[in-house]
Amino acid sequence: MRLPSRQQFGAVLILIAAVSVIGSLAVSAATAPDADINPKTDPAERGRTLVGMQAEGQVAMYDGDGNTVWRKGGENVDYFDVTMLKNGTVLTGFIIEGQGQCGEYESPCSRTGFRIIDPKPDPRIISEWSFPVRTKLNSEVHDANPLPSGEILMTDMDGERIFTVAPNGTTTWQWNGSERYDAPPDATTTDWLHINDVDRIGPDRYMVSVRNANQLVVVERGKGVVDVINEDTNRDNDANCKANNGLADYSNDSGGDVLCGDPEIMDHQHNPQYLGPGTVLVADSENDRVVELHKRNGEWEVAWGVNSANGIEFNWPRDADRLPNGNTLITDTRNNRIVEVASNGTTVWSTKTGIWPYDAERLPYQELLGSDRLPRMNTSGDIPGVGEQSVLPLLGQARTGLSYVIPLPAWFQPWHIGVIAIAVVSSILGGGLIWSGRRS
């Protein structure tokens, strides 16, 4: 019996590799549900949706059918929270690389702050307020909001604070995370708290998202922290908050304990929405779900939640807004889409966006806070629990990195990368066998 030659074996390896990649991608694409649901509605009925996109550096508006009304982009820039002002311009947090005015840092550097974009007649930047930061990564102003006083209220992940800026550009007030959390020697050298959102929920009262602590804190001017959502009750959760160079005990006087909330309530969240006393809607990012939290008998618990839309599971949702009609508008970041779901979890609208959308606002409502117009959910049906950690963490990280630069379809999973990697190795081996067979 004659054994196959090295050339034949090499050709088989290459054929198997090609069939594996093409077959797995084709089957996944063919069996995946449609990511878009765009019912032909009167835009005035559904309203327009304003979106800030991080990886693609764009601010865009979509109509009720998911069509682009206008779009503003730029090189080396990321955009985050978006708010339409009364005069029709858009306030947005941003960070940009390659800047020359760097203060204490070497040039070129990054600068972060807020911009105001006028969408008419052609989208253009009409004003900017910014300051230099050490690095673009984890140093951004994620959120900027107008206050009745005329000030702009902002987060600062570089210095881990919230602060206000007057119309003349002067900083008028600030609260530092170090007033509550044990601080490193220099907050700008590590992604310590990752303060990524702040909202005014009352006169001089602000709700702050401290992502790396799995907590929301209510800060009052002149008093500091007056309330905590998802308070630390034991040390069982510390490893979750210490991961990825997050919280740490820098004082060495607490036995290594850090203020870490329960990750089964919320895990490294973004953009919470205050619905009223004892009720908060949260984009529970690392749990890949959106939850409504209620305070009952002094404890916060999940009262409602959703973890998928139109048959596609959420992948790192980073914004959720309750609409007056009872639906919830969700920014599904790594799936590059905005979805609107009803209280029973049914998807009623969705549209694709650019890469890594961060924040979405439905106009004319935007992010209503503590309004009587916002329906609350009652506990009913199945509440999505915390998913298990992936058994392929490295492939998951690879997909995350790839999704930042390429608009991956929602059906593309980490295991696809594994299939492609194995196919590449097989093709190299097959090519080597064919080449060596020809030389022998």
N, C-alpha and C positions, 0 to 999 in steps of 0.2 A: 504494500500500500504506500503510495507516494504522498508524503506530507506536503502541505502547502508551502510555497516559497515565502521568504521574508517579504517580498514585494506584494504578494497576494494578501498576506496577513496584515501588512501595513494599509493596504487599500481597504480592507474590511474594517479596520479600526477607524479610518477616516469616514467611511460610509455610516458606521454606527453612530459616530459623533454627530454627523450632520443630521441624521434622522432623529436622534434624541433631541437636539436643540430645536429643529424645525417642528417636530411633532409636538413637543411639550408646549411651545409657544402657540402653535396653531390651535391645539385643543383648548388651552386656557382661554385664548381670545374668543373662540367660537362659542364656548359655554358660559362666558361671563355675562352677567346682566348689563344692560345699557346704563352707563353712568349718567346720562342726561335724561331729564324729564322736563320738557319745556312746553307745557300746554299753551296753545295759542290764546292768550288772554289779552285783554285791554291793559297796556302798561299802567294806565291810571288805576286799574283795579288791583293789580298785584304790586305795583310800585317798582321803582328802580332800586338797584343794589350797588352800593359803593364798596370797592374792595381794595385793600392795600396788600401788595405782594412782595415778599421778602427776597427770594432768590432771583426773581426776574427783574427786580427793581422797578415796579410799575404801580401806578394807581389807575384804576379803571372803573367805569360805570357800565352796568349791564341793564337792559330793559327787561320787562316782564317775560319776554320770550327767550332771554339769555343772549341776545345780540349785544355787541359792544357799542355803546353810545359814544364814548370817548376814552382815550387812554393816554397816560403820560408816563414815559420811561426815561431812563438815564443810565450812563455807564458807571460801573463801580459803586452803585448806590443800592441800598435796601430800604424799602418802605414798610411801615408797620401799621399802627392804629390810624384810622381815618375818621374824620368828623366833618360833615358839611356845616359851614357857618351860615348865619342868617342871611348874609349877602350873596350866598351861592358859591363862595370859594371853599376850598377844602384844606383843613388843617391836618397834617400828618407827621408822625414821628419818622425819623430817617437816620441813616448813617452812610457816610461816603468815604472812600479811600482816595489816596493820592493827593492829599491836600498840602499846601505850603505853609499855612499859618498854624504852627504846631505848639506854640507856647513852650512848656518845659520839655516836650518830646522832640525827638529828631524828625527832620523833614525827609521824605513825605510821611504824613501821618493820616489818621482818620479823624473826622469830625462828626459829631452827632448832635441832634437837637430837633427842631421842628421846622417845617416849611409850610407855606401857604400857596396853594395852587389855584389859579383861576382857569376854569375849564373853557371859558368863552373869550374870544371866538375860537382860538386854538389853545389847548392846555399849555400853560406856562407857569413857571415859578415867579411869584411876584414879591415874596419876602422870605427871609430865612434868619433863624437865630440858632447858633451852634457853638460848641466848644470842643477843643481837641481831646482825644483819648489815646491811651497807650496802644490799643489794638482794636481792630474791627470786631473781633470775636467776643461775644458776651459783654460788650461795653455800650450797647445801644440805648438810646431813648426809645423805648417801645411804645410809650403812651404819652399823649399830650392832649389836654382838655381845656376848653375855655371856661373861666369862672365868671359869675355875675359881676365881680369886681373889675373885670377887664384883664385880670392876670391869666397866665397860662400855667396850669398845673401839670407837672411832668414827673416821670420816673427817670432814674439815672442808675443803670446797672453797673457803670464804671465805678462810681463812688458809693453805690448801694444806698440810695436816699430817694425821697420825694421832695420836690421843691416847687416854688412858684416864681414866675418871672413877670414883672410889670411891663406895660406897653413900651417903656423906654429901655427894656432889656436888663433892668436891675433885678437881681435875685432878692425877693422880699421875705421869704420864709423857707425853712427846710426842716425835715425830720430825717435823722440818720438811723439806718438799721442798727448801728452799734449801740443805740439807746436801749435796745431790747436783746439783741443777739450778741454773743461773744465774738468779737471782731478780730481779724488778722491784723498784723502790723500795717499792711497796706492793702486796702480793699481792691485797688486797681490791678493788682498782680494775680488775682485768682477769681474764678467765678463763684463767689462766696454765697450770696443770697439770691441773686438773679431776680431782683424786684422788677416785675414786668408789667404791672398794671396798677392804676390808681383811679378811683372814681369819687366824685363828690356825692355823698349820700345825705347831707344835711349841712346847715350853716357851720362852716369850719370843721366839718367831719368828713374824713376820707377813708374809703376802704382800699386796702393795699394788698396786692398779691405777692407774697413772699414765696416764690416758686420752690426753692430748694428746701424750705421748711415744711412744705405741704400745708401751709397756713395762710389764712387771710386775717389781717389785723385792721382794726378800726383806730385811726389816729385822729386826735382832736388837737387843734392848734392851742398851744398853751398848756396842754395836759399830757400829750404823748399818747401811748397806746391805752385805749379805754375798753377794748373788747378783742377777743381772739376767737376765730372760727377754726375748729379742729385743733384745740389746745393739746399740748403734749401731756399725756396722762401716765406714761411709763416709758422705759428705755428700750422696749422691744423693737421700736421702729427706727432707732438711730442709724443703723446700717443703710437704710434707704436714703436718708438725708445726707449721709456722709459720702455717698457714691459720687463718682465723677468729680472729685475735688470740690464737693459742696461744703456743707456745714462741718465744722470741726470745733473741738474744745481748745481754744487758744489760751485760756487763762489757767488751765490745769488745777482749778479749784472746785470743779464739779465732777471729778472722777471720770471724765471723758463724756459725760452726758451732754446732749444738745437738745434744743427745743425743736422736736420733730413731731409733726402731726401724723395721724393714722393714715397710711397710704391706701387703705381700703375705703376711706371717705373721699380723699382726693390725693392724687399722686402727681406732683410737679405740674400744677395746673396753670392755666392761662385765662385771662380776660373774664373774671367772674362778673355777674350782673346782679346787683342788689334789687330784689323784687319787693322788699318791704321787711319790717321787723321779723326776724326769725326765718327768713326765706332767702336763699341765694341760688342762682343758676351758675353752674361751673363747667367750663371746658376741662374735663378731667383727662389731661393729655396723655400721660404715661399709662393710664388704664384704658386708653382708646375708647372713651365714652363721654357722653354729656350727662350730668346729673343735676337734679334739683335737691338741695339740702334744706331740711327743716330742723328747727331747734325744738326739741320736745323734752320736757322734764330736765332742762338744763344741758342736754346732750344733743349734738348735731348728728343727724342720720340721713341716709339716702332715701328720699321719698318717691323719686321718679327718675327714670333714666332711659337712655337709648344708646346703642352701640353700633348701629348700622343704618344704612339708607339704601333703598332699592336693591337689597340683596348684597350690598358691598359693605364690609365691615369698615368702620372708621380707622384711619391711620394717623394718629397724633392730631386730633382736633384741637384748635387753639382759640376758638371764639364761639360763643353761643349767645344769642339774643332772643328773649321771649317777645313775640309780636302781640299786638292787641287782639288778634283773632285767635289767640291760644296756641298758634304754631310756634316752632322754634327754628330760627335761622342759624345754621351751623357751618363753620369754616373747617373743612376736612383737609388739613394741610398737605399731607404727603400723598393724598389721592387727587390733589389739584382740582378741588371742586367746592362749590357752595351748595348746600342742600337746605330745604325747608321741610320739616317733618311735623305731622299733626301730633296731638297728645297721645294717640294710640300707637305712635311710631311709624305710621304710614307716610311715605315720601310723597309730597304733593308738588315739589318743584326742585330742580337742580340744574346747575350749569357748570361747565368746565371753566377753569381760569388759567392764568399763567402759573409758573412754577412756585410752589410754596406760598399760597395765600395765607395771610396772617390774621386779618380782621375784615369783617363784612358788616355793613350797616344798611338796613332796609329803609329807604326813604319813603315818606317824610318822617318816619318815626325815629330812626336811628336807635341808639341804646337808651331806651327809657329806663330810668332808675327810680325804684320805689314808687311807681305810679299806680294809681287805682285802676288804670286801664290795662294792667298786666295780669292775666289770669294765672293763678297758682295751680299746681297739680296736687291731686290727692293720691295717696298710696293705693295703687291698684295694678293688677297684672304682674308680670315678671319684671323684676328690676335687674338689669344686667350687672353681673358681679365682676370681680376683678379677674381678668384673664391670667392664665399661666404664662410664665416666662418662656420665650422661644427656646427650643432645644438647639437652635442654630443661631446663637447670638452673633457670631462673627459675620454670618451671611446677612443677618438683619442689619448690622451696622453698615455692611457694604451696600445694601439696598438704600439705606438712609442717605449715605454719601452720594450715591448715584442719582437719587431723586432730586438732589439739590441742583444738579447741573443738567439733567435730562428729564423731560416730562414723561415719566413712566406711567403706563396705564395702570388703573387700579387693580387689575387682575395679576399684574406682575409681582410675584412673591419672592422672598429670599431663596427658596429652594430652586427657583429658575437660575439664579446666579450659580448655585452649586452644579446644576446640570451643565451650564455653559463652561464653568471652570474644568469640570471633568472632560468635557468634549474638547476643550483646547489642549489639555494634556494628552488625550488620546490622539488628537490630530498631529501633535508634535512627534509623539512616538511612532505613529503610522508613517509620517513623512520621513522620519529617520530610518525606519526599516526599508522603505522604498529606495531611499538614497543609497543605503549600504548594500542593498541587493543588486543595484545597478553597478556598483563598483566591484562586486565580487566576481 
